[in-house]
Each structure stands twice: as C-alpha cells, then as structure tokens.
Amino acid sequence: MQLRSIVLTAAVLAVGARAGAQDVRVEVVEASTGKPIVGANVALLDSAATISLGGGFSDQSGRTDLRAPSNGNYRVRADKVGYDSWVSVQLQLTGPGTPAGDMWVELRKALVANAMTEAQGLVPLDVDLYERVLDRNLSIVSEHADQRNRIPRRPVTGISWDQIDTARRGEASNSDVYRAPDAATLLSDQFVKSHCFAAIRGYGPETGLSGLEFRPARVSSQPELAGVLWLDPKGNALRAVNFDYVNLPIPLRIARTTGRVEFQQLAGGQWIVPRWYIRMPRVTRVTSTDVGSPATSRDSLVGYQEVGGAARPTGTAAPTITSAPSPSFSPVSTGIASPAPANAAAADSSPVSGSSVLTGIVYDSTSGRALSGVQVSTGGGRFKATTNSGGRYQLLIDGAINDTLVFDHPRLRLLHVAERWQPISLPSGAKGQASVIVPSYATLRTRICGRNETGTEPQGFMAGYVRDASGKPVPRAHVWATWQILWVEQNGRLVSTNQQRVVETDTGNDGSFMMCGFTRGAQITAKVGIAGRNTVQEKLAFPPIMVLEHDFVLGPR
C-alpha cells in the first residue's frame, strides 16, 4: 500500500510560557503539496521519542497547540491514517531562562524603544541616503545621493525586482520590493512565530558579541528574512542586525543578498538607526549560441544594487557616507594578539612625526594561517603597505585621512571577502587598526551560497581562476559543471532519483569564478570554454568540506 508522506514545520514555534511550562504551536502539512493536514494526531515526546508528554489533533489550518512541561529538548510525532508516521529531529524549546530566551528579552527592550522612537517621531533626523550600482567586484559604477533634513523618522528605502533583474523591467509590483527590516518587523507576531531562534557566539567582526540567530521555521517558496541580532553582553545593548533574504526567485539566487541595520541609544533614552544598507545581485538573461546547437539562455551576474544611508539627530555633525562593503561599518578589530616577526620590515617602520599610523593583520581561517603578500592601500593608492609573513602590516599616512582602505589579494577576491573594503577616518598623528579575517569554509558557504533546497545545510561551492598557458587571467570564460544525483533524502528516507544538476558562471576580469549549488559528495564534470580556445574538461570530486578550489589552464585552439 502506498502511503503519503507527512511533515511538520521545520521547528516548533514558541507562543508563550507560563510558570515554567512552554506552549508550542505545531503545523502539519502534506510533504508533496505543502497543504495542511486536518485531524492528524500530534504528540509531544521526550528527547528519546519514547514517552508521550501530551498531544492533540490538527485543526483546519493543520495546526495544534501543545504544552511542554519546561524548556528543554523534545521530539514531535504526527500520525494519520493513509500517511506515513513522522517523527521530528530533536527540537530545543527556548524561553525565558535559556540563552536565546534571555537574549530576546534584552533585545526586545531596545527594539520596542526604537519602534516607538520612529513611530512617534521623537527624534528629528538629518538623513543622507544613497543608491549605488556596483560591478561584480563591488566597485561603484554609478551613484545617486539625497539629503533630507529635520524629518520625523527614517525614510523607508528598498530595492525593487526590476532594478536587479533586467528580464523583469516594467513587470515588478509593489510586493517585489526588498527592504532592510525595521524594529517593528522584527517585533511583529508574524515574524516571531514564523522564525526559529538560537543563541550563538560572535565571530569575525562580531567577536565578543552575543548573537540571536533567526531563520525561517519552514521551507517556503516565499522570500523570508534570515540573519543575526547582535547584542553587546557588557551592557546588554543591541548593536545591529545582519540579514539576508532566502527563498528568493531563482534568478536572484545567483549571489547572496546581504544587509545590515545598526542601532544606537541616545542620551535621552531614545533609540535610532544611524546606518543601514541592503545589497542584492543584479542579473541579466544571456543567450549563447554554438554552431550546430540550439540557442540557450541563462542568468548571468552583472553586479550588485545597493541602497542605504546614515541618520543622525538634527544639528549634530554629519558622518561621511562610505560604501557598505562589509557587514561592519567600521574597521574590524581582530582580537589576535600575536607579535610580528622581528624581520618584518612592514611592521618595523618607525612612524614619521605628524603621520597617521594604521596597523593590522590579515588572517585566513580556511587555512588557519596568516595571509602574506596582501597589498593594503588608501588615498587612491598613494599610501601602500604589504602584509609580511605573519600577515601584519603598518601603513604610514601623511596627515589626516578620511577614505576607504583597500585590501587586495587574489584569495580575498576569489572568496568574495567583503571586508577587503573598509572605511577609515583618522586625524593627523593618530593611530588606528583595521584587519581582515577570512571566514571559515562553513561560514563562507552560508554567507555566499545560502542553504540548500531542503534547508538541511549550506550549499557547496567551487572557486578558482582560469588562466592561459602563460599564466595570464582569462576573463569572460564560461565555466560550468554537471553531476548526477542518484538518491535524495525525503523525510528521513533515501528515495531513488536520477537528476542531472548543472551550475554555470563566467570568469571576472581577473579570471576568477565562483559557483554555488553543489550537493554533498558530488562527482562533477567541470568544463571551461571561450571562443578561440579548446574547451577544457576535468572530472573532479567534491571533498567533505563541500568547498572545491580548482584552477583551470586554457590552451590555444
């Protein structure tokens, strides 16, 4: 007898807590259609799935509310005649008294204060807005700026679909606008009930902070917010929210959407948003033709669209708006306190009187080593330094500086490390620090590619350079990879399939490429081609870390 499959939402959603107990809401849907299942028998089990702690039947919306005796680890089972029984993975219910619950209590105070400040217009603001078109290397192609003075609240800005997908120009509707989330959105019942939350430790630029990670509670076809709310544990102060959009239309998944909203408490207790931005990929439809073959169309990344701004209480000094190349709007402090080698000329230079001095380190978490040979420059290349074998540098600047600091290295470009551009502002004779930490492969997979279609883990990616026989980069070469998927996991079972997957991209001006979408254990056939040269083909296997770095050499025809 063929039984249909049942599935619960990706997590149990907390809807309240009373006297140590935890009320939870469960939604039961049919796996193949996503339609709610009415009358399913839903039970809350202990973490070993052996003892039933209560249960109920799903209503017309497929939902039922259960009561857990306390915070902790549980499982949920759903049964109905004609369906396979379904038992969830272990779920952690959090509320007050748990790290995530305690953190949410503190974060909520600041979010409520900010929402009230903006809704009631308690702080008149001077606001500088910008809208930028960036190329694939995040360099500014065009820019439009706007200034508004003494306004009651921060303007709502966003990016519409027709701005980033040329195939849809003129077709976008009001619902196709993507915005940075405000406090009211993050506080809404709809957001809280539709997302899972977990306490995490700060990493990279947020080292030393505490984070409340949020992600959609169920796999959906609609765009959803995911990200981290960052809290300074020293004063329980909300710092920022880093976010991205998941479940975007397929053309917009060609590269990751990123954004950040910062929060600041004023002396009077009000909370404002001093800086924010959202950056999304710009795509176009490319048609290619080969002799004897039909024309094929594909999506191609042409750059990025970015909107954002800075706000301040009316009458206060205006900061300089710089591009938002990284999740942080200020130079990154590494927290790595290792001394520079004695023979490091870049770190031994004696500063000239009146000069500003900038020092730091570049560290590659993927290799566990400092990165040498990174060129660090500012002032349009007027001031330069190079990291030594310990990854350290010292940059001497004549007088004051208010500019963008650039870290240039093939590896930073290859792995799309956003921190390679950082705004820097130093008065004459001052000292500052700015560093770059290349994230781990696991973090890069999440940041660059997002999670796979089942939401179980981040996608794998392949990156490298295409060069000719003399070692020169080959720009605009077409790189693609194919592989077979014989089995897929559905509701804890392996189901036979025979899918062929294809991912593709073009190399940048420096010959670099990056492709997302690879599955675990993929055995791929990778090809590189460009007019006038023979196509290169190689058989490659994805390692367990699901990151494959591989370069190609193109010979003449």
KELONU-249751 format. One line per 8 residues: number of its first residue (from 1); their letters; for each residue x, y, z of C-alpha. Coordinates in Angstrom, 1 decimal, m for minus. Example, Ala and Ser with C-alpha at 12.3 -4.5 7.8 and 13.67 -1.06 7.14 Angstrom:
1> AS> 12.3,m4.5,7.8  13.7,m1.1,7.1
***
This chain:
1> MQLRSIVL> 0.0,0.0,0.0  1.4,3.4,m1.0  1.3,5.8,1.9  1.5,9.6,1.5  4.2,11.5,3.4  3.6,13.8,6.4  5.9,16.6,7.5  5.8,19.2,10.3
9> TAAVLAVG> 7.1,22.7,10.1  10.8,23.0,10.3  10.6,23.8,14.0  8.2,24.1,16.9  7.3,27.7,17.5  7.1,29.1,21.0  3.9,31.1,21.6  4.1,31.6,25.3
17> ARAGAQDV> 5.5,30.4,28.6  3.6,30.1,31.9  5.0,29.0,35.3  7.9,27.2,33.7  5.8,25.5,31.1  6.2,26.2,27.4  3.3,26.5,25.0  4.2,25.4,21.5
25> RVEVVEAS> 2.5,25.5,18.1  2.9,22.8,15.5  1.8,22.9,11.9  1.3,19.6,10.0  1.4,19.6,6.2  1.5,17.1,3.3  5.1,16.7,2.2  4.4,16.6,m1.5
33> TGKPIVGA> 1.9,19.6,m1.7  2.5,21.7,1.4  m1.2,21.6,2.1  m2.3,21.5,5.8  m3.5,18.1,7.1  m6.7,18.2,9.2  m7.2,15.7,12.0  m3.6,14.5,12.4
41> NVALLDSA> m2.7,13.0,15.8  0.2,15.1,17.0  2.1,14.1,20.2  4.9,15.8,22.1  7.6,13.3,23.1  10.7,13.3,25.3  14.1,13.7,23.6  14.4,9.9,23.1
49> ATISLGGG> 10.9,9.7,21.5  9.8,7.1,24.0  7.5,8.9,26.4  4.4,10.9,25.3  4.0,14.1,27.2  0.7,15.2,25.7  m1.0,15.6,22.3  m3.8,16.9,20.2
57> FSDQSGRT> m5.4,16.9,16.7  m4.5,19.4,14.0  m7.3,21.9,13.0  m8.4,23.2,9.6  m5.1,25.0,9.3  m3.1,21.9,10.2  m2.2,23.5,13.5  m2.3,22.4,17.1
65> DLRAPSNG> m1.1,23.8,20.3  0.8,21.6,22.8  2.2,22.2,26.3  5.8,21.2,27.2  6.4,21.0,30.9  9.6,23.1,30.7  12.3,24.3,28.4  14.5,21.5,27.0
73> NYRVRADK> 14.9,19.0,24.2  11.8,17.3,22.7  10.5,15.5,19.6  7.2,15.7,17.9  5.3,12.8,16.2  2.5,13.1,13.7  0.2,10.2,12.6  m2.9,9.9,10.4
81> VGYDSWVS> m4.5,7.0,8.6  m3.2,6.9,5.0  0.0,8.7,5.8  3.5,7.6,7.0  4.2,8.3,10.6  6.6,11.2,11.1  8.9,11.9,14.0  10.9,15.2,14.1
89> VQLQLTGP> 14.5,15.6,14.8  15.4,16.8,18.3  13.9,20.2,19.0  15.1,22.7,21.6  12.4,24.7,23.2  13.7,28.0,24.5  12.1,30.7,26.5  12.9,32.9,29.5
97> GTPAGDMW> 15.7,31.2,31.5  17.5,29.9,28.4  20.3,31.7,26.5  18.1,32.5,23.5  15.1,33.5,25.6  17.2,35.7,27.9  18.8,37.4,25.0  15.4,38.0,23.3
105> VELRKALV> 14.2,39.7,26.5  17.1,42.3,26.3  16.9,42.7,22.5  13.2,43.3,22.6  13.6,46.2,25.0  15.8,48.1,22.5  13.6,47.1,19.5  10.5,48.4,21.3
113> ANAMTEAQ> 12.2,51.7,22.1  13.4,52.1,18.5  10.0,51.3,17.1  8.4,53.8,19.5  11.0,56.5,18.6  10.4,56.1,14.9  6.6,55.7,15.0  6.2,58.8,17.2
121> GLVPLDVD> 8.9,60.8,15.5  10.5,61.5,18.9  13.9,62.5,17.4  14.1,64.8,14.4  16.7,63.4,12.0  19.1,64.6,9.3  19.4,61.8,6.8  21.9,61.1,4.0
129> LYERVLDR> 20.6,58.5,1.5  22.4,56.8,m1.3  21.7,54.3,m4.1  24.6,52.6,m5.9  25.1,50.3,m8.9  28.2,48.1,m8.2  30.1,45.9,m10.6  30.9,42.2,m9.9
137> NLSIVSEH> 33.9,43.2,m7.9  31.8,45.7,m5.8  33.4,48.8,m7.3  31.0,51.7,m7.7  29.7,52.1,m11.3  27.2,54.9,m10.6  25.8,56.6,m7.5  22.8,58.8,m6.6
145> ADQRNRIP> 22.8,60.7,m3.2  20.0,62.5,m1.5  19.9,64.5,1.8  16.8,65.2,3.9  16.9,67.4,7.0  14.8,67.6,10.1  12.4,64.8,9.2  10.4,62.9,12.0
153> RRPVTGIS> 11.5,59.4,11.0  14.0,57.4,8.9  12.7,57.0,5.3  11.8,53.5,4.1  14.2,52.5,1.3  14.4,49.3,m0.7  15.4,47.6,m4.0  12.7,46.6,m6.5
161> WDQIDTAR> 12.9,43.5,m8.6  13.0,45.4,m11.9  16.2,47.2,m10.7  18.1,43.9,m10.3  16.6,41.6,m12.9  16.6,43.2,m16.4  14.3,40.5,m17.7  11.5,41.8,m15.5
169> RGEASNSD> 11.8,45.5,m16.2  8.3,47.0,m16.2  6.8,43.9,m14.6  7.5,44.5,m10.9  4.7,45.1,m8.5  4.8,46.8,m5.0  5.3,43.3,m3.4  8.6,42.9,m5.3
177> VYRAPDAA> 10.5,45.4,m3.2  13.1,44.1,m0.8  13.9,46.3,2.3  16.1,46.2,5.4  13.9,45.1,8.3  12.9,47.7,10.9  12.3,47.1,14.6  8.5,46.9,14.0
185> TLLSDQFV> 9.0,44.0,11.6  11.3,42.1,14.0  8.8,42.6,16.8  5.7,41.5,14.9  3.9,38.3,15.9  4.1,37.1,12.3  7.9,37.3,12.3  8.4,35.8,15.8
193> KSHCFAAI> 6.0,32.9,15.1  7.4,32.1,11.7  11.1,32.0,12.7  13.4,29.8,14.8  15.8,31.4,17.2  19.2,30.2,18.5  21.9,31.8,20.7  25.3,31.9,19.0
201> RGYGPETG> 28.7,33.4,19.9  30.1,36.3,17.9  32.6,35.6,15.1  34.8,37.7,12.8  33.8,41.4,13.1  31.3,40.5,15.9  33.8,38.6,18.1  33.0,39.3,21.7
209> LSGLEFRP> 29.3,39.9,21.0  26.4,37.6,21.6  24.1,36.8,18.7  20.5,35.7,18.4  20.3,33.8,15.0  16.9,33.7,13.3  15.8,31.7,10.3  12.5,30.7,8.7
217> ARVSSQPE> 10.8,27.9,10.6  9.7,26.1,7.5  10.8,25.7,3.9  8.7,28.1,1.7  8.6,29.4,m1.8  8.2,33.0,m0.5  11.2,35.3,0.3  12.0,35.3,4.0
225> LAGVLWLD> 14.4,37.0,6.3  17.3,35.2,8.0  20.2,36.7,10.0  21.6,37.5,13.4  20.7,40.1,16.0  23.9,41.2,17.8  24.0,42.1,21.5  26.9,43.6,23.4
233> PKGNALRA> 26.9,41.5,26.6  28.8,44.1,28.6  25.8,46.4,28.7  23.1,44.2,27.2  22.9,46.7,24.4  21.5,46.0,20.9  24.3,46.7,18.3  23.0,45.6,14.9
241> VNFDYVNL> 21.1,43.1,12.8  22.9,41.4,9.9  20.4,39.9,7.5  19.8,38.3,4.1  16.9,37.1,2.1  16.3,33.4,1.5  13.9,31.7,m0.9  14.3,34.4,m3.4
249> PIPLRIAR> 13.2,33.9,m7.0  15.7,31.6,m8.7  17.4,34.3,m10.9  18.3,36.3,m7.7  19.9,33.3,m6.0  22.9,33.7,m8.3  24.7,35.6,m5.5  23.9,36.3,m1.9
257> TTGRVEFQ> 21.8,39.2,m0.7  23.4,41.0,2.3  22.5,43.8,4.6  22.9,45.4,8.0  21.0,47.7,10.3  22.8,49.4,13.2  21.1,50.7,16.4  22.2,53.5,18.7
265> QLAGGQWI> 20.8,54.6,22.1  20.8,58.4,22.6  21.4,60.2,25.9  17.7,60.7,26.4  16.9,57.0,26.1  15.6,57.1,22.5  16.9,54.6,20.0  17.7,55.5,16.4
273> VPRWYIRM> 19.2,53.7,13.3  22.4,55.5,12.5  23.4,53.4,9.5  21.8,50.8,7.3  22.1,49.1,3.9  20.9,46.3,1.7  22.8,44.9,m1.3  21.3,42.5,m3.9
281> PRVTRVTS> 22.7,40.9,m7.0  21.9,42.3,m10.4  21.2,39.7,m13.1  20.5,39.6,m16.8  19.5,37.0,m19.3  22.3,35.9,m21.6  21.6,33.9,m24.8  24.5,31.9,m26.2
289> TDVGSPAT> 24.7,30.1,m29.5  27.1,27.4,m30.8  27.3,26.3,m34.3  25.0,23.3,m34.9  23.4,23.7,m31.4  20.2,25.5,m30.5  20.4,28.8,m28.6  20.4,28.6,m24.8
297> SRDSLVGY> 19.6,31.2,m22.3  20.9,31.6,m18.8  21.1,34.1,m15.9  24.3,35.9,m15.5  25.6,38.1,m12.6  26.4,41.6,m13.8  26.9,43.3,m10.5  25.0,44.5,m7.4
305> QEVGGAAR> 22.4,47.1,m6.4  22.9,48.7,m3.0  20.8,51.3,m1.1  21.4,52.6,2.4  22.1,55.7,4.4  23.1,57.4,7.6  20.9,59.2,10.1  21.8,61.5,13.0
313> PTGTAAPT> 19.8,63.8,15.3  19.2,67.1,13.7  22.0,69.6,14.3  24.8,67.0,15.0  27.9,66.5,12.9  27.3,64.6,9.6  29.4,61.5,9.1  30.9,60.7,5.7
321> ITSAPSPS> 28.9,58.0,3.9  31.1,55.3,2.5  30.2,52.2,0.6  29.0,49.4,2.8  31.4,46.7,1.6  31.2,44.7,4.8  28.7,43.8,7.4  30.5,46.2,9.7
329> FSPVSTGI> 30.7,49.9,9.0  33.9,50.4,10.9  37.4,48.8,10.7  37.5,45.3,12.0  39.4,44.6,15.2  40.9,41.1,15.1  41.4,40.2,18.7  44.5,38.3,17.5
337> ASPAPANA> 47.5,39.5,19.6  50.5,37.7,18.2  53.7,39.7,17.8  55.1,40.5,14.4  58.2,38.7,13.3  61.4,40.5,14.0  62.4,40.6,10.4  59.1,42.1,9.2
345> AAADSSPV> 60.0,45.3,7.5  56.4,46.3,7.0  55.8,46.1,10.8  59.1,47.7,11.9  58.9,51.1,10.1  59.2,54.0,12.5  56.4,56.5,12.1  57.2,59.9,10.9
353> SGSSVLTG> 56.2,62.8,13.2  52.7,64.0,12.3  51.9,60.9,10.3  48.8,58.8,11.0  49.7,55.1,11.5  47.4,52.2,10.6  48.2,48.6,11.6  46.5,45.3,11.4
361> IVYDSTSG> 46.6,41.7,10.4  45.1,39.6,7.6  44.2,36.0,8.7  42.8,33.2,6.6  40.6,30.9,8.6  40.3,28.4,5.7  43.9,27.6,6.1  44.5,28.5,9.7
369> RALSGVQV> 47.4,30.8,8.7  48.1,34.5,8.3  48.0,35.8,4.8  51.1,37.4,3.4  51.5,39.5,0.3  48.2,41.4,0.8  48.5,44.9,m0.6  46.9,47.5,1.8
377> STGGGRFK> 46.3,50.9,0.3  44.3,54.1,0.6  44.3,57.6,m0.8  43.7,56.2,m4.3  46.9,54.1,m4.0  49.0,57.0,m2.7  49.7,55.2,0.6  50.6,51.5,0.4
385> ATTNSGGR> 51.9,48.6,2.5  52.2,44.9,2.2  51.5,42.2,4.8  54.5,40.3,6.0  54.9,36.6,6.6  52.9,37.0,9.8  50.1,38.7,8.0  50.8,42.0,9.6
393> YQLLIDGA> 51.2,45.5,8.0  51.9,49.1,9.1  50.6,51.9,6.8  52.0,55.4,7.3  49.8,58.2,6.1  50.7,61.9,5.7  48.4,63.8,8.0  44.7,63.1,8.5
401> INDTLVFD> 42.8,60.5,6.4  39.1,60.0,5.6  38.9,57.4,2.9  38.4,53.8,2.0  41.0,51.2,3.0  41.6,48.5,0.3  43.0,45.0,1.0  43.9,43.4,m2.3
409> HPRLRLLH> 45.0,39.8,m2.8  43.8,37.1,m5.2  42.5,35.0,m2.3  40.4,37.8,m0.9  38.9,38.5,m4.3  38.3,34.8,m5.0  36.4,34.1,m1.8  34.4,37.4,m2.1
417> VAERWQPI> 35.7,38.6,1.3  33.6,41.8,1.7  35.9,43.2,4.4  38.5,43.9,1.8  37.0,47.4,1.6  36.8,49.3,4.9  36.0,53.0,5.6  38.8,54.6,7.7
425> SLPSGAKG> 38.9,58.0,9.4  42.0,59.2,11.4  43.1,62.7,12.5  46.6,63.7,11.9  49.1,61.9,14.1  46.6,59.3,15.3  46.9,55.5,15.3  44.3,53.1,14.2
433> QASVIVPS> 43.7,49.4,13.5  42.0,47.6,10.6  42.2,43.9,9.9  40.6,41.3,7.7  39.6,37.8,8.9  38.8,35.4,6.0  35.8,33.4,7.4  35.9,29.6,7.6
441> YATLRTRI> 34.7,27.5,4.7  31.4,26.7,6.7  30.7,30.4,7.2  31.6,31.2,3.6  29.2,28.6,2.3  26.4,30.1,4.4  27.2,33.7,3.5  27.9,33.3,m0.2
449> CGRNETGT> 25.5,30.5,m1.2  22.9,30.1,1.4  21.3,26.8,2.4  20.3,24.0,0.0  16.7,23.5,m1.2  15.8,21.2,1.8  17.3,23.7,4.3  19.4,21.0,5.9
457> EPQGFMAG> 22.9,22.5,5.3  24.6,25.3,3.3  25.3,24.7,m0.4  28.7,23.7,m1.6  30.7,26.0,m3.8  33.6,25.8,m6.3  36.0,28.6,m6.8  39.2,29.2,m8.7
465> YVRDASGK> 41.0,31.0,m11.5  41.1,30.5,m15.3  44.5,31.3,m16.9  46.2,30.8,m20.2  49.4,28.8,m20.6  51.5,31.9,m19.8  49.7,32.4,m16.5  47.6,35.4,m17.6
473> PVPRAHVW> 44.0,35.6,m16.4  41.3,34.7,m18.9  38.2,37.0,m18.4  34.7,36.2,m19.6  35.4,32.4,m19.9  32.4,30.3,m19.4  32.7,27.7,m16.6  30.1,25.1,m15.9
481> ATWQILWV> 29.8,21.8,m14.0  27.4,18.9,m14.2  26.8,15.9,m11.9  24.2,13.2,m11.3  22.1,12.8,m8.1  21.1,9.1,m7.7  19.5,9.4,m4.2  17.7,12.2,m2.3
489> EQNGRLVS> 16.6,12.3,1.3  12.9,12.8,2.0  11.5,12.7,5.5  14.5,10.6,6.7  14.4,8.1,3.8  16.6,7.7,0.8  14.5,7.9,m2.4  15.9,6.8,m5.7
497> TNQQRVVE> 16.1,9.6,m8.4  18.2,10.3,m11.4  18.6,14.0,m11.6  21.3,15.9,m13.5  22.3,19.2,m11.9  24.1,22.0,m13.8  25.6,25.2,m12.4  27.5,27.8,m14.5
505> TDTGNDGS> 29.1,31.2,m14.4  31.6,33.4,m16.3  35.0,34.5,m15.1  35.6,38.1,m13.9  38.2,40.5,m15.2  40.8,38.8,m13.1  39.9,35.3,m14.4  38.2,34.3,m11.1
513> FMMCGFTR> 35.0,32.3,m10.8  32.7,31.0,m8.1  29.7,28.7,m8.4  27.2,27.6,m5.7  24.6,24.9,m5.6  26.8,21.8,m5.2  25.5,18.8,m3.2  27.4,16.7,m0.8
521> GAQITAKV> 29.5,14.0,m2.4  29.1,15.4,m5.9  31.2,13.8,m8.6  31.3,16.6,m11.2  32.4,17.1,m14.8  33.8,20.6,m15.0  34.3,22.4,m18.3  35.7,25.8,m19.3
529> GIAGRNTV> 35.3,27.3,m22.7  35.8,30.6,m24.6  35.8,31.4,m28.3  39.1,30.7,m30.0  40.4,28.2,m27.5  39.8,24.5,m26.9  37.3,23.6,m24.2  38.9,22.1,m21.1
537> QEKLAFPP> 37.1,19.2,m19.3  38.0,17.7,m16.0  36.5,15.1,m13.6  36.5,16.3,m10.0  35.1,15.1,m6.7  33.8,17.4,m4.0  35.6,17.0,m0.6  33.6,16.5,2.6
545> IMVLEHDF> 34.0,20.2,3.5  31.9,20.9,0.3  34.3,23.6,m1.0  36.4,22.8,m4.1  39.1,25.2,m5.0  40.4,24.4,m8.5  42.2,26.4,m11.2  42.0,25.8,m15.0
553> VLGPR> 44.5,26.4,m17.7  43.2,27.1,m21.2  45.5,26.4,m24.2  45.2,27.7,m27.7  42.9,26.1,m30.2
***
